[in-house]
Amino acid sequence: MFPCSLLCYIWSHVLLMNYSWASLTTFNVEHSIDGGHSFQPLTQLVVHSSNGVFTLSSDASPTLSLTDRETLLKVAKANGLYSIRIITTATDYLESTVFACQLLSSNMQLKLLLSLNDEGFPVALHATPLKYECLSEHALSGHIETLRSDIAISLSVQKPVVGSSPETIRYLQRLEKQREEMARVEKGDNRSFFAKYWTYILPAAILFVVFSGIQEASSSNAATGGGGGRQ
């Protein structure tokens, strides 16, 4: 029979393995039905992490009274927005909006995409309605009482994307900087061939003129001397 200390050690080790294998984090979600003037609790969002795979779940949304839906209808008639946000820290949050008329036209159904970093922490929130086309004001007013009394949220998660290593990023930045410098030089120095190299062309031209004059003078003297000898 195993000693108690050994059994306790094995059991604690199993518990630690299970804890590292799966974990969860809870975030509060709020929404605004009055055009962003005030926010009320909507639900709790739970991020599940298991072997690097993230999944989402949420509690049931609270029931919206007829007065709440009529408030949302007024916002829709004013072309206002329905806002939803997830509280990430005590002083920070991620927010997304859709037109209030889109939410009403979608029978209070909303798609929510949450982007996470490598640690499973929310970094972006994107809300989309089930239908983008808004019904007319008359149609919305006509079935405001028959709308569902809660907001049905369809959850999806965007997993982290593996990026380049810091060394690769620095190398690519250095290449891009060199390319920009070469392009800047080529674009800035658009002078003609003579304008670029006149400091080399002008001395050569002067030397050419000087030597040509010397050769002409020598030829003239030689011709004069030869003619005098034949007389």
C-alpha positions as CSV (number, residue, x, y, z in Angstrom):
1,M,0.0,0.0,0.0
2,F,1.4,3.4,-1.0
3,P,2.2,5.9,1.7
4,C,-0.2,8.8,2.1
5,S,2.5,11.3,1.2
6,L,3.1,9.6,-2.1
7,L,-0.6,9.5,-3.0
8,C,-1.0,13.1,-2.1
9,Y,1.9,14.0,-4.3
10,I,0.5,12.1,-7.3
11,W,-3.0,13.6,-6.8
12,S,-1.6,17.2,-6.6
13,H,0.5,16.6,-9.7
14,V,-2.7,15.4,-11.6
15,L,-4.5,18.5,-10.4
16,L,-1.8,20.8,-11.7
17,M,-1.7,19.0,-15.0
18,N,-5.5,19.4,-15.4
19,Y,-5.2,23.1,-14.5
20,S,-2.5,23.7,-17.2
21,W,-4.5,21.7,-19.7
22,A,-7.6,23.7,-19.5
23,S,-8.4,27.2,-18.1
24,L,-11.1,29.8,-18.4
25,T,-11.4,33.6,-18.1
26,T,-14.6,35.5,-17.6
27,F,-15.4,39.0,-19.0
28,N,-18.4,41.2,-18.4
29,V,-20.3,42.4,-21.5
30,E,-22.4,45.5,-21.5
31,H,-24.6,47.1,-24.1
32,S,-26.4,50.4,-24.8
33,I,-29.9,50.7,-26.3
34,D,-30.1,54.5,-26.0
35,G,-27.4,55.5,-28.6
36,G,-24.4,55.1,-26.3
37,H,-25.5,57.4,-23.5
38,S,-25.6,54.7,-20.9
39,F,-24.6,51.0,-20.7
40,Q,-26.2,48.1,-18.8
41,P,-25.0,44.6,-18.1
42,L,-25.8,42.2,-21.0
43,T,-24.0,38.9,-20.3
44,Q,-20.8,37.3,-19.2
45,L,-18.4,36.0,-21.8
46,V,-16.2,33.0,-20.9
47,V,-13.0,32.3,-22.8
48,H,-12.0,28.6,-22.6
49,S,-8.4,27.6,-23.3
50,S,-7.4,24.0,-23.8
51,N,-4.0,23.0,-25.2
52,G,-3.8,26.4,-27.0
53,V,-7.3,26.1,-28.5
54,F,-9.8,28.9,-27.5
55,T,-13.6,28.6,-27.4
56,L,-16.3,31.0,-26.2
57,S,-19.5,30.7,-24.2
58,S,-21.8,33.1,-22.6
59,D,-24.6,33.3,-20.1
60,A,-28.2,34.0,-21.1
61,S,-29.0,37.6,-22.1
62,P,-31.4,39.5,-19.9
63,T,-35.0,40.1,-21.1
64,L,-35.7,43.5,-22.7
65,S,-38.9,45.0,-21.8
66,L,-41.3,46.6,-24.3
67,T,-40.1,50.0,-23.1
68,D,-36.5,49.0,-23.8
69,R,-37.4,47.9,-27.3
70,E,-39.3,51.1,-27.9
71,T,-36.2,53.0,-26.8
72,L,-34.2,51.1,-29.3
73,L,-36.8,51.8,-32.0
74,K,-36.4,55.6,-31.3
75,V,-32.7,55.3,-31.8
76,A,-33.3,53.4,-35.0
77,K,-35.6,56.1,-36.3
78,A,-32.8,58.6,-35.6
79,N,-30.3,56.5,-37.6
80,G,-28.5,55.8,-34.3
81,L,-26.3,53.0,-33.1
82,Y,-26.6,50.0,-30.8
83,S,-23.3,49.6,-28.9
84,I,-21.9,46.5,-27.2
85,R,-18.6,46.3,-25.3
86,I,-16.5,43.8,-23.4
87,I,-14.8,45.0,-20.2
88,T,-11.2,43.8,-20.4
89,T,-9.7,45.6,-17.3
90,A,-10.9,48.0,-14.6
91,T,-10.2,50.9,-16.9
92,D,-10.4,49.6,-20.4
93,Y,-12.9,47.9,-22.8
94,L,-13.4,46.9,-26.4
95,E,-16.5,48.3,-28.2
96,S,-18.3,47.6,-31.4
97,T,-21.5,49.1,-32.9
98,V,-24.2,48.3,-35.4
99,F,-27.1,50.4,-36.6
100,A,-30.1,50.0,-34.2
101,C,-32.4,49.4,-37.2
102,Q,-30.2,46.5,-38.3
103,L,-30.5,44.8,-34.9
104,L,-34.3,45.3,-34.9
105,S,-34.6,44.1,-38.5
106,S,-32.6,41.0,-37.5
107,N,-35.1,40.2,-34.8
108,M,-32.6,41.0,-32.1
109,Q,-30.0,38.5,-33.4
110,L,-26.3,39.5,-33.4
111,K,-23.0,37.9,-34.4
112,L,-20.0,38.6,-32.2
113,L,-16.4,38.0,-33.2
114,L,-13.8,38.2,-30.5
115,S,-10.1,38.3,-31.4
116,L,-7.6,37.0,-28.9
117,N,-3.8,37.2,-28.5
118,D,-1.6,34.3,-27.7
119,E,-2.5,34.4,-24.0
120,G,-6.2,34.3,-24.8
121,F,-6.7,38.0,-23.9
122,P,-9.3,39.9,-26.0
123,V,-7.7,42.4,-28.4
124,A,-10.6,43.3,-30.7
125,L,-14.3,43.0,-30.9
126,H,-16.5,43.0,-34.0
127,A,-20.3,42.9,-34.0
128,T,-22.4,42.2,-37.1
129,P,-26.2,42.0,-37.5
130,L,-27.9,39.0,-39.0
131,K,-29.3,41.3,-41.7
132,Y,-27.7,44.4,-43.0
133,E,-30.8,45.8,-44.7
134,C,-33.0,47.9,-42.5
135,L,-36.8,47.6,-42.6
136,S,-38.9,50.7,-43.0
137,E,-39.9,52.7,-39.9
138,H,-43.5,51.6,-40.5
139,A,-42.5,47.9,-40.6
140,L,-40.3,48.2,-37.5
141,S,-43.0,50.0,-35.6
142,G,-45.6,47.4,-36.7
143,H,-43.8,44.4,-35.2
144,I,-42.0,46.0,-32.2
145,E,-44.2,44.0,-29.8
146,T,-43.6,40.7,-31.6
147,L,-39.8,41.0,-31.5
148,R,-37.9,38.5,-29.3
149,S,-37.4,39.9,-25.8
150,D,-33.7,39.1,-25.6
151,I,-30.7,39.6,-27.8
152,A,-29.5,36.3,-29.3
153,I,-25.7,36.4,-29.6
154,S,-23.8,34.0,-31.9
155,L,-20.2,33.8,-30.7
156,S,-17.1,33.1,-32.7
157,V,-13.4,33.5,-31.9
158,Q,-10.5,34.5,-34.0
159,K,-7.4,32.6,-33.1
160,P,-3.9,34.2,-32.8
161,V,-2.0,34.4,-36.1
162,V,1.7,33.4,-35.8
163,G,3.8,36.3,-37.0
164,S,7.4,36.8,-38.1
165,S,10.1,36.6,-35.5
166,P,11.7,39.8,-34.3
167,E,14.9,39.1,-36.3
168,T,12.9,38.6,-39.5
169,I,10.9,41.8,-38.9
170,R,14.0,43.8,-38.4
171,Y,15.6,42.4,-41.5
172,L,12.5,43.2,-43.6
173,Q,12.4,46.7,-42.1
174,R,16.0,47.2,-43.1
175,L,15.4,46.0,-46.6
176,E,12.4,48.3,-46.9
177,K,14.4,51.2,-45.7
178,Q,17.2,50.5,-48.2
179,R,14.6,50.3,-51.0
180,E,13.1,53.6,-50.0
181,E,16.5,55.3,-49.9
182,M,17.4,54.0,-53.4
183,A,14.0,55.1,-54.7
184,R,14.4,58.5,-53.2
185,V,17.9,59.0,-54.8
186,E,16.7,57.8,-58.2
187,K,13.6,60.1,-58.0
188,G,15.5,63.1,-56.6
189,D,18.5,63.1,-59.0
190,N,16.7,63.5,-62.3
191,R,19.3,65.8,-64.0
192,S,20.6,65.3,-67.5
193,F,23.9,63.5,-68.2
194,F,25.8,66.8,-68.7
195,A,24.3,68.3,-65.6
196,K,25.5,65.3,-63.5
197,Y,29.1,65.0,-65.0
198,W,30.0,68.6,-66.2
199,T,32.8,68.7,-63.7
200,Y,34.5,65.9,-65.6
201,I,33.5,66.9,-69.1
202,L,34.6,70.6,-68.9
203,P,38.3,70.0,-68.1
204,A,38.5,67.3,-70.7
205,A,37.0,69.7,-73.3
206,I,39.5,72.4,-72.3
207,L,42.4,70.1,-72.6
208,F,41.1,68.9,-76.0
209,V,40.9,72.5,-77.3
210,V,44.4,73.4,-75.9
211,F,46.1,70.3,-77.5
212,S,44.3,70.9,-80.8
213,G,45.6,74.5,-80.9
214,I,49.2,73.3,-80.2
215,Q,48.9,70.7,-83.0
216,E,47.6,73.2,-85.5
217,A,50.4,75.6,-84.6
218,S,53.0,72.9,-85.0
219,S,51.6,71.9,-88.4
220,S,51.7,75.6,-89.6
221,N,55.3,76.0,-88.6
222,A,56.3,72.8,-90.3
223,A,54.6,73.8,-93.6
224,T,56.3,77.3,-93.5
225,G,59.7,75.9,-92.9
226,G,59.4,73.3,-95.7
227,G,58.4,75.9,-98.3
228,G,61.4,78.2,-97.6
229,G,63.9,75.4,-98.2
230,R,62.6,74.7,-101.8
231,Q,63.2,78.3,-103.1
